[in-house]
Amino acid sequence: MTETPFFFPNGSYNLFGVFHEPPGRSSKSAFVFCHPWGEEKLWAHRVFVSFARALAADGHPVLRFDFMGNGDSDGEFTDSTLQTALSDVRCAIAEARRRTGGAAISLLGLRLGATIAAMIADETPDAAHLILWAPIVDGGRYMQELLRINLTTQMASYKEIRQDRAALMAQMQQGRTVNIDGYELTQQHFAEVSAVKLTGPRAFAGPCLIAQVDRMPAAKVLPEVEQLAAGYGRATLVSLQEEPFWKEILRFYGQAPALAASTTEWLRAR
C-alpha cells in the first residue's frame, strides 16, 4: 500500500489530502472520506486513518482530505460552511476519479461528515456505496447540542452561565462567533446546518450502510435513524457497541473494531 500526501485545488484555494493506494491493480471502488466538524474531527482522526489503511489493504483506494479551513487545507475555519464542505467533497470525488483512472466512487462519513456524504450521494447517481457512521439526521438539534457545549464550558470556567442560549444566538446574528471547544461557530454555518433534516425518500439508490454507535450493548436504534434508513431503498441499519471515539474519552481509540469489522463485512458481501 502506498500513502501519498498532496494538495489539490478547489477554485481559489487548495485542499490537503492523503491518497491510500492498494498494492497492485484494483477494480474496487475508491472511497472518499468525509470528516466530522470541529473537535470531533480531531478525536476521530486516528480511526479514519486506520480504517483507510484497512480498506486500501482490501483493495479500495481511499482519499482522506481536510475541508477548507480545516487541518492543513487553505482557508480560515470561520469561512468554512456546509456549502463549502459540499463543494470540497465534489472536488475530492473528481480528484479520486482522476487518480484512479475513473474508478467508481464510494462515500464514507462520520457524524456531520456522514450528513454531508448523504447529501452528496443524492446528487451522485453512479456512487457505488454510501456508508454513514453515526450520522447527524437533524441538523437543528445538532447545532443546539453544540451551543450546549458552550454553556457547559461556561459552567466549568465561571461556575455560572454568563451568556444563555438566546445571548449566544444573538451574538452570532450580530456577526460574531460562538466558541465550541476551541472552534468558532458562525451564524452562516449554524443556519445552513440547522436547515438540514435527512428525512423522507433519498435520491441515492445504491447500497447504503447506516451504523448507529453506542457504548451500551444492544442499544435500541433511535427513531430518527430508523426514519433515515427507511428513506433508502437498499439500506442496511446496524446498532454497534463502540465508544463514541469522536469525543474526548478515557480510552485511546486507534481504531473502532466493531465498526470496522461490521463495515468491512458489509462491503465484502457486496
GIGI-V905367 format. One record per pair of residues at least 6 apart in sequence whose C-alpha atoms are under 6 Angstrom apart, sorted by the first residue. I is the first residue (numbers start at 1). GAP is how many residues later the second one is. D is the distance in Angstrom with one decimal. If there is no record, write none. Layout:
BEGIN
i=I gap=GAP d=D
i=I gap=GAP d=D
END
This chain:
BEGIN
i=1 gap=20 d=5.6
i=1 gap=21 d=4.7
i=1 gap=22 d=4.8
i=2 gap=18 d=5.8
i=2 gap=19 d=5.1
i=3 gap=16 d=5.6
i=3 gap=17 d=4.6
i=4 gap=14 d=5.4
i=4 gap=15 d=5.1
i=5 gap=12 d=5.8
i=5 gap=13 d=4.3
i=6 gap=10 d=6.0
i=6 gap=11 d=5.5
i=7 gap=7 d=6.0
i=7 gap=8 d=5.4
i=7 gap=9 d=4.5
i=8 gap=6 d=5.4
i=8 gap=7 d=5.3
i=9 gap=6 d=6.0
i=13 gap=61 d=5.8
i=14 gap=60 d=5.5
i=15 gap=58 d=4.5
i=16 gap=49 d=5.6
i=16 gap=50 d=5.7
i=16 gap=56 d=5.7
i=16 gap=57 d=4.8
i=17 gap=47 d=5.5
i=17 gap=48 d=3.9
i=18 gap=45 d=5.8
i=18 gap=46 d=5.3
i=19 gap=43 d=5.8
i=19 gap=44 d=4.6
i=20 gap=41 d=5.6
i=20 gap=42 d=5.0
i=21 gap=40 d=4.9
i=22 gap=34 d=4.7
i=22 gap=35 d=5.8
i=22 gap=37 d=5.2
i=22 gap=39 d=5.8
i=26 gap=33 d=5.7
i=28 gap=32 d=5.5
i=29 gap=31 d=5.8
i=29 gap=74 d=5.8
i=29 gap=75 d=4.7
i=29 gap=76 d=5.4
i=30 gap=30 d=5.4
i=30 gap=31 d=4.6
i=30 gap=32 d=5.6
i=30 gap=75 d=5.0
i=30 gap=76 d=5.9
i=31 gap=31 d=4.6
i=31 gap=74 d=5.8
i=31 gap=75 d=4.6
i=31 gap=76 d=5.5
i=32 gap=30 d=5.9
i=32 gap=31 d=4.9
i=32 gap=75 d=5.1
i=33 gap=31 d=5.2
i=33 gap=75 d=5.0
i=33 gap=76 d=5.7
i=34 gap=75 d=4.5
i=34 gap=79 d=4.6
i=35 gap=6 d=5.9
i=35 gap=75 d=5.9
i=35 gap=78 d=4.8
i=36 gap=74 d=5.7
i=36 gap=75 d=5.5
i=36 gap=76 d=5.1
i=36 gap=77 d=4.6
i=38 gap=145 d=6.0
i=40 gap=206 d=4.6
i=40 gap=207 d=5.9
i=43 gap=203 d=4.8
i=43 gap=204 d=6.0
i=44 gap=201 d=6.0
i=44 gap=202 d=4.6
i=46 gap=208 d=5.3
i=47 gap=207 d=5.5
i=47 gap=208 d=4.4
i=50 gap=205 d=5.9
i=66 gap=7 d=5.8
i=67 gap=18 d=5.9
i=68 gap=6 d=5.8
i=68 gap=7 d=5.7
i=69 gap=6 d=4.3
i=69 gap=7 d=4.3
i=69 gap=8 d=4.0
i=69 gap=11 d=5.9
i=70 gap=7 d=5.9
i=81 gap=108 d=4.8
i=97 gap=6 d=5.6
i=105 gap=22 d=5.2
i=105 gap=23 d=5.7
i=106 gap=21 d=5.5
i=106 gap=22 d=5.0
i=106 gap=23 d=4.6
i=106 gap=24 d=5.9
i=107 gap=23 d=5.0
i=108 gap=23 d=4.6
i=108 gap=24 d=6.0
i=109 gap=8 d=5.7
i=109 gap=23 d=5.3
i=110 gap=23 d=4.7
i=111 gap=23 d=5.2
i=111 gap=24 d=4.4
i=111 gap=25 d=5.3
i=112 gap=24 d=5.5
i=114 gap=18 d=4.9
i=114 gap=21 d=5.0
i=115 gap=20 d=5.7
i=115 gap=21 d=5.7
i=121 gap=83 d=5.7
i=122 gap=81 d=4.7
i=122 gap=82 d=4.6
i=129 gap=78 d=5.4
i=129 gap=79 d=6.0
i=130 gap=78 d=4.7
i=131 gap=77 d=5.8
i=131 gap=78 d=4.8
i=132 gap=78 d=4.8
i=133 gap=78 d=5.0
i=134 gap=77 d=5.8
i=134 gap=78 d=5.0
i=134 gap=79 d=5.9
i=137 gap=60 d=5.7
i=137 gap=61 d=5.1
i=138 gap=59 d=4.7
i=139 gap=54 d=5.1
i=139 gap=55 d=4.5
i=139 gap=57 d=5.0
i=139 gap=58 d=5.9
i=140 gap=54 d=3.7
i=150 gap=30 d=5.6
i=154 gap=7 d=5.7
i=155 gap=6 d=5.8
i=172 gap=15 d=4.9
i=177 gap=7 d=5.6
i=177 gap=8 d=5.3
i=177 gap=9 d=5.0
i=178 gap=6 d=5.5
i=178 gap=7 d=5.1
i=199 gap=29 d=5.5
i=200 gap=31 d=5.2
i=201 gap=30 d=4.1
i=202 gap=29 d=5.3
i=202 gap=30 d=5.6
i=207 gap=27 d=5.0
i=207 gap=28 d=6.0
i=208 gap=27 d=4.6
i=209 gap=26 d=5.8
i=209 gap=27 d=4.9
i=210 gap=27 d=4.9
i=211 gap=27 d=5.0
i=211 gap=28 d=5.9
i=212 gap=27 d=4.7
i=213 gap=27 d=5.1
i=213 gap=29 d=5.8
i=214 gap=27 d=5.1
i=214 gap=28 d=5.5
i=215 gap=26 d=5.1
i=215 gap=27 d=4.9
i=215 gap=28 d=4.8
i=216 gap=25 d=5.8
i=217 gap=24 d=5.1
i=229 gap=6 d=5.7
END
